[in-house]
Amino acid sequence: MASILSYGAGLVGSFICDELSKSGHEVTAIALNHDKVPMLEKVRNNLSFTLIEQDAISHLEDCELSEYDLVLNLLPGRIGDSIREYLITNGVKVCDLAFSDNSPDRFGELAKQSGASMIHDCGIAPGVSNMVVISEQKGVPPLKSVKIRVGGNPLELDSEWSYCAPFSPTDVIEEYTRPARIRIDGEEKEVPAITDRHMFIAGNHGEMEAFLTDGLRTLLTNPEITCESLSEYTVRWPGHIKKFLDLRTSGELDELSLVQEWAYTTNRSEFTYMDITITPNKGPVVRWEFDIPGVNESLDRLWPSMAIATGIPFLVACEALLEGRIEGIQSPDNYYSDLDVIITRLREVGAEITRTELK
């Protein structure tokens, strides 16, 4: 079994570390304020990995990375991006989930020199969404459009934000402020986040709102994906984003307050929803739909849906790295052959996943 070092062990990271440890790997996680992460108090006594309360940067200065078979980057976006070059320089295998505006692809030459291997963006979206798109692209003419809508939300609306952040709230805020990189009629564009707002029916959950955010990542740069228009949208309950925009317009938006108000709580059930609509120039429109439930005691599962939705694809990526199936720096649309494995494992924990051809 492997020796694994994880930088970060929050709500999603703890699920990943625990699953790897239960699989027989020796897992050590570096994380600050782990005892303050909501939900973890419910499972803390049963967590099976070793936790070191230390800042990631200071730990790196004294750590001998060559002792580990695999390193996990599970830090919030900007912090996680700041350690990538160091990890790759040291020639280690890295499974990376730090969502920032900078892609690790820029370290491709460095990885060749050092012998490092990295899979990045290996969650639900980006991640599974990339794999679905490339699997539909293979062997067919250029596509007309791809539209991805995805979000994790509480099952019920409330009188406030109707939201609780299943991962770092600071990363969520950045989604709302960073320009969205998209493609329209063959032209790459940057448009303001929270544009192209529209209502739609999100499966059995009813009417929800979607708006553009910056999540396409390597779907825009992969030469194997030939598509005229590409876009990704974040999904929220109606009223959520209007409240955010109203506060921003009035100058009353306080990011620290949002981090506190959006903190995940254990007394709310939630779900992760994603649909992907793929429109060819000829032939039927294909629509994938993912609905991943949260806490479900009948399945003996205490983790929230986003930990499951993100963690399972990440765990499959870890296996690919440990088995030596990844060389250099790769994104999910480079190793889409694992899509069927991910779908099977998501269904085993209660996810409903469908692929429909629309006439």
C-alpha positions as CSV (number, residue, x, y, z in Angstrom):
1,M,0.0,0.0,0.0
2,A,1.1,3.6,-0.6
3,S,2.3,6.3,1.7
4,I,0.2,9.4,1.0
5,L,0.6,13.0,2.2
6,S,-2.3,15.4,1.9
7,Y,-2.1,19.2,2.1
8,G,-5.6,20.1,3.3
9,A,-8.3,18.1,5.1
10,G,-11.5,20.1,5.1
11,L,-15.0,18.8,4.5
12,V,-14.1,17.3,1.1
13,G,-10.5,16.5,1.9
14,S,-11.3,14.6,5.1
15,F,-13.6,12.3,3.2
16,I,-10.9,11.6,0.6
17,C,-8.2,11.0,3.2
18,D,-10.5,8.7,5.2
19,E,-11.4,6.7,2.2
20,L,-7.8,6.3,1.2
21,S,-6.9,5.2,4.7
22,K,-9.7,2.7,4.8
23,S,-8.4,1.3,1.6
24,G,-5.2,0.4,3.4
25,H,-3.0,3.4,2.5
26,E,-0.9,5.2,5.1
27,V,-2.3,8.8,5.0
28,T,-1.0,11.9,6.7
29,A,-2.9,15.2,6.4
30,I,-1.6,18.7,7.0
31,A,-4.4,21.0,8.0
32,L,-5.1,24.0,10.2
33,N,-8.3,24.5,12.2
34,H,-9.5,21.0,11.4
35,D,-11.5,20.9,14.6
36,K,-13.5,23.9,13.4
37,V,-14.7,22.3,10.2
38,P,-18.5,21.7,10.4
39,M,-19.7,18.1,10.0
40,L,-16.4,16.6,11.0
41,E,-17.3,16.5,14.6
42,K,-19.9,13.9,13.7
43,V,-17.3,11.6,12.2
44,R,-14.0,12.7,13.9
45,N,-13.8,9.7,16.3
46,N,-14.0,7.3,13.3
47,L,-11.5,9.1,11.0
48,S,-8.6,6.7,10.3
49,F,-5.9,9.0,8.9
50,T,-3.2,10.9,10.8
51,L,-3.7,14.6,11.2
52,I,-1.0,17.2,11.8
53,E,-2.1,20.7,12.7
54,Q,0.3,22.8,10.8
55,D,0.4,25.4,8.0
56,A,1.0,23.8,4.6
57,I,3.8,26.2,3.6
58,S,5.8,25.8,6.7
59,H,5.4,22.0,6.5
60,L,6.8,22.0,3.0
61,E,10.0,23.7,4.1
62,D,10.9,20.8,6.3
63,C,9.3,17.9,4.5
64,E,11.1,15.2,2.4
65,L,8.5,14.7,-0.3
66,S,10.4,11.8,-1.8
67,E,9.2,9.7,1.1
68,Y,5.7,9.7,-0.2
69,D,4.2,7.7,-3.1
70,L,1.5,10.3,-3.7
71,V,0.8,14.0,-2.6
72,L,-2.7,15.4,-2.5
73,N,-3.3,19.2,-3.0
74,L,-6.6,19.7,-1.3
75,L,-6.0,23.4,-0.3
76,P,-8.3,26.3,-1.2
77,G,-7.6,27.6,-4.7
78,R,-5.0,30.4,-4.3
79,I,-3.1,28.6,-1.5
80,G,-3.1,25.4,-3.5
81,D,-1.8,27.1,-6.6
82,S,1.1,28.6,-4.6
83,I,2.5,25.2,-3.8
84,R,2.2,23.5,-7.2
85,E,5.5,24.6,-8.7
86,Y,7.3,23.3,-5.6
87,L,5.5,19.9,-5.7
88,I,6.3,19.5,-9.4
89,T,9.9,20.6,-9.0
90,N,10.3,17.7,-6.5
91,G,9.2,15.1,-9.1
92,V,6.4,13.6,-7.1
93,K,3.0,12.3,-8.1
94,V,0.3,14.8,-7.3
95,C,-3.5,14.6,-7.3
96,D,-4.7,18.2,-7.3
97,L,-8.1,19.7,-6.4
98,A,-7.1,23.3,-5.7
99,F,-9.5,25.4,-7.9
100,S,-7.8,28.6,-9.0
101,D,-7.8,30.7,-12.1
102,N,-4.3,29.4,-13.0
103,S,-4.1,26.0,-14.6
104,P,-1.2,23.7,-13.6
105,D,-0.7,23.0,-17.4
106,R,1.8,25.9,-17.3
107,F,4.2,23.6,-15.5
108,G,4.2,21.0,-18.3
109,E,7.9,21.4,-19.2
110,L,9.0,21.5,-15.6
111,A,7.1,18.2,-15.0
112,K,9.0,16.6,-17.9
113,Q,12.3,17.7,-16.4
114,S,11.5,16.5,-12.9
115,G,9.6,13.4,-13.7
116,A,6.5,14.6,-11.8
117,S,3.0,13.4,-12.6
118,M,-0.1,15.4,-11.8
119,I,-3.9,15.1,-12.4
120,H,-5.7,18.3,-11.7
121,D,-9.3,19.5,-11.6
122,C,-10.5,16.0,-10.8
123,G,-13.8,16.7,-9.0
124,I,-17.3,16.8,-10.3
125,A,-17.0,20.0,-12.4
126,P,-14.4,20.5,-13.5
127,G,-13.7,16.8,-13.6
128,V,-16.5,14.5,-14.5
129,S,-18.0,17.2,-16.7
130,N,-14.7,17.2,-18.8
131,M,-14.8,13.5,-19.0
132,V,-18.4,13.4,-20.3
133,V,-17.7,16.1,-22.9
134,I,-14.6,14.3,-24.3
135,S,-16.4,11.0,-24.3
136,E,-19.2,12.4,-26.4
137,Q,-16.7,14.2,-28.7
138,K,-14.7,11.2,-29.6
139,G,-15.3,9.9,-33.1
140,V,-17.9,12.6,-34.1
141,P,-17.7,15.8,-36.1
142,P,-17.3,19.2,-34.4
143,L,-20.1,19.9,-31.9
144,K,-22.3,22.9,-32.1
145,S,-22.5,23.6,-28.3
146,V,-21.9,22.3,-24.8
147,K,-23.7,23.8,-21.8
148,I,-22.8,22.6,-18.3
149,R,-24.9,23.6,-15.2
150,V,-23.8,22.5,-11.8
151,G,-24.1,23.3,-8.1
152,G,-24.4,22.0,-4.6
153,N,-27.3,23.4,-2.6
154,P,-29.6,22.7,0.4
155,L,-32.6,20.6,-0.3
156,E,-34.9,23.4,1.0
157,L,-35.0,27.2,0.5
158,D,-34.8,29.5,3.5
159,S,-35.4,33.2,4.2
160,E,-31.7,34.1,3.9
161,W,-29.2,32.8,1.3
162,S,-30.7,29.3,0.6
163,Y,-27.1,28.1,0.5
164,C,-24.3,26.5,2.5
165,A,-20.9,26.2,1.1
166,P,-19.8,22.5,0.8
167,F,-16.2,23.6,0.1
168,S,-14.2,26.7,0.9
169,P,-16.5,29.7,0.9
170,T,-13.7,31.9,-0.3
171,D,-13.5,29.8,-3.5
172,V,-17.2,30.2,-3.9
173,I,-16.9,34.0,-3.7
174,E,-14.1,33.9,-6.3
175,E,-16.5,32.0,-8.6
176,Y,-18.9,34.9,-8.3
177,T,-16.3,37.6,-9.1
178,R,-13.8,36.1,-11.5
179,P,-14.6,36.7,-15.2
180,A,-15.9,33.6,-17.0
181,R,-13.8,32.2,-19.8
182,I,-16.2,30.8,-22.5
183,R,-16.4,30.2,-26.2
184,I,-19.1,31.7,-28.4
185,D,-19.3,30.8,-32.1
186,G,-15.7,29.7,-32.2
187,E,-14.4,32.8,-30.4
188,E,-12.8,32.6,-27.0
189,K,-14.2,35.4,-24.7
190,E,-14.0,36.6,-21.1
191,V,-17.4,37.8,-19.8
192,P,-18.3,39.0,-16.4
193,A,-19.3,36.3,-13.9
194,I,-23.0,36.1,-13.0
195,T,-24.2,36.9,-16.5
196,D,-26.6,35.0,-18.8
197,R,-28.8,34.3,-15.8
198,H,-31.7,32.0,-16.5
199,M,-34.3,29.8,-14.8
200,F,-34.6,26.1,-15.6
201,I,-36.0,22.9,-14.1
202,A,-33.3,21.0,-12.2
203,G,-34.7,17.5,-12.3
204,N,-36.9,16.7,-9.4
205,H,-35.8,19.8,-7.5
206,G,-37.9,22.2,-9.5
207,E,-37.1,25.6,-10.7
208,M,-33.5,26.9,-10.0
209,E,-31.3,29.7,-11.4
210,A,-28.1,29.3,-13.4
211,F,-25.5,31.9,-14.2
212,L,-22.1,31.9,-16.0
213,T,-19.0,31.2,-14.0
214,D,-15.4,30.3,-14.8
215,G,-15.3,26.5,-14.7
216,L,-14.5,25.2,-18.2
217,R,-10.8,25.1,-17.7
218,T,-9.1,22.6,-20.1
219,L,-12.2,22.1,-22.1
220,L,-11.3,25.4,-23.8
221,T,-7.7,24.4,-24.5
222,N,-7.9,20.7,-25.4
223,P,-7.4,20.5,-29.2
224,E,-9.4,17.2,-29.2
225,I,-12.6,19.1,-28.2
226,T,-13.9,20.8,-31.3
227,C,-17.0,22.7,-30.3
228,E,-18.3,26.1,-31.5
229,S,-19.7,27.2,-28.2
230,L,-18.8,26.2,-24.6
231,S,-20.2,27.5,-21.4
232,E,-20.5,26.5,-17.7
233,Y,-23.1,27.8,-15.2
234,T,-23.4,27.7,-11.4
235,V,-26.8,26.6,-10.1
236,R,-28.5,28.2,-7.1
237,W,-31.9,28.6,-5.7
238,P,-33.9,31.6,-7.0
239,G,-33.1,34.7,-5.0
240,H,-29.6,33.8,-3.9
241,I,-27.6,35.6,-6.6
242,K,-29.9,38.6,-6.6
243,K,-29.2,39.1,-2.9
244,F,-25.4,38.9,-3.6
245,L,-25.7,41.4,-6.4
246,D,-27.9,43.8,-4.4
247,L,-25.3,43.8,-1.5
248,R,-22.5,44.4,-4.0
249,T,-24.3,47.2,-5.7
250,S,-25.0,48.9,-2.4
251,G,-21.4,48.5,-1.2
252,E,-22.6,46.4,1.8
253,L,-21.0,43.2,0.6
254,D,-18.7,41.8,3.3
255,E,-16.7,38.7,2.3
256,L,-15.9,37.8,5.9
257,S,-19.5,37.8,6.8
258,L,-20.4,35.7,3.7
259,V,-17.8,33.1,4.7
260,Q,-19.5,32.9,8.1
261,E,-23.1,32.9,6.8
262,W,-22.4,30.3,4.1
263,A,-20.5,27.9,6.4
264,Y,-21.7,24.3,6.0
265,T,-24.0,23.2,8.8
266,T,-24.9,19.6,9.7
267,N,-28.6,20.3,10.3
268,R,-29.4,20.7,6.6
269,S,-29.7,18.1,3.9
270,E,-28.3,19.1,0.6
271,F,-27.7,17.7,-2.9
272,T,-25.3,18.2,-5.9
273,Y,-26.9,18.6,-9.3
274,M,-25.3,18.7,-12.7
275,D,-26.7,18.6,-16.2
276,I,-24.7,18.7,-19.4
277,T,-26.4,19.4,-22.7
278,I,-24.3,18.5,-25.8
279,T,-25.7,19.7,-29.2
280,P,-24.1,18.3,-32.4
281,N,-24.4,20.0,-35.7
282,K,-26.3,17.0,-36.9
283,G,-28.1,14.3,-34.9
284,P,-29.9,14.2,-31.5
285,V,-29.0,16.4,-28.6
286,V,-27.5,14.5,-25.7
287,R,-28.3,15.4,-22.1
288,W,-26.5,14.0,-19.1
289,E,-28.0,14.5,-15.7
290,F,-26.4,13.9,-12.3
291,D,-28.3,14.1,-9.0
292,I,-26.2,13.2,-6.0
293,P,-27.9,13.1,-2.6
294,G,-26.5,14.2,0.7
295,V,-26.5,12.5,4.1
296,N,-28.4,9.2,3.8
297,E,-28.4,7.0,6.9
298,S,-29.9,4.1,5.0
299,L,-26.7,4.0,3.0
300,D,-24.6,4.2,6.2
301,R,-23.1,7.5,4.9
302,L,-22.6,10.6,7.0
303,W,-20.8,12.7,4.4
304,P,-22.5,15.6,2.5
305,S,-23.2,15.3,-1.2
306,M,-20.4,17.6,-2.5
307,A,-17.8,15.5,-0.5
308,I,-19.1,12.4,-2.3
309,A,-19.5,14.1,-5.7
310,T,-16.0,15.5,-5.6
311,G,-14.3,12.9,-3.6
312,I,-15.2,9.8,-5.7
313,P,-13.7,11.1,-9.0
314,F,-10.7,12.3,-7.0
315,L,-10.2,8.9,-5.5
316,V,-10.3,7.3,-8.9
317,A,-7.7,9.8,-10.1
318,C,-5.5,8.8,-7.1
319,E,-5.7,5.2,-8.2
320,A,-4.7,6.1,-11.8
321,L,-1.6,7.9,-10.4
322,L,-0.6,5.1,-8.1
323,E,-1.0,2.6,-10.8
324,G,1.4,4.6,-13.1
325,R,-1.3,5.3,-15.7
326,I,-0.6,9.1,-15.7
327,E,2.5,10.8,-17.1
328,G,3.2,14.5,-16.9
329,I,0.4,17.0,-16.1
330,Q,-3.0,15.8,-17.2
331,S,-6.6,17.0,-16.9
332,P,-9.7,14.8,-16.6
333,D,-10.4,15.1,-20.4
334,N,-7.0,13.4,-20.9
335,Y,-8.0,10.2,-19.0
336,Y,-11.7,9.9,-19.6
337,S,-11.6,6.1,-19.8
338,D,-12.2,6.1,-16.0
339,L,-15.7,7.7,-16.5
340,D,-17.5,4.4,-16.3
341,V,-15.8,3.5,-13.0
342,I,-16.7,6.9,-11.5
343,I,-20.4,6.6,-12.6
344,T,-20.6,3.1,-11.1
345,R,-19.2,4.3,-7.8
346,L,-21.5,7.3,-7.6
347,R,-24.5,5.1,-8.3
348,E,-23.4,2.8,-5.5
349,V,-23.9,5.7,-3.0
350,G,-27.3,6.7,-4.3
351,A,-26.6,9.0,-7.2
352,E,-29.1,9.1,-10.1
353,I,-27.2,9.5,-13.4
354,T,-28.9,9.4,-16.8
355,R,-27.9,10.0,-20.4
356,T,-30.7,10.8,-22.7
357,E,-30.9,11.5,-26.5
358,L,-33.4,14.3,-27.2
359,K,-35.2,14.4,-30.5
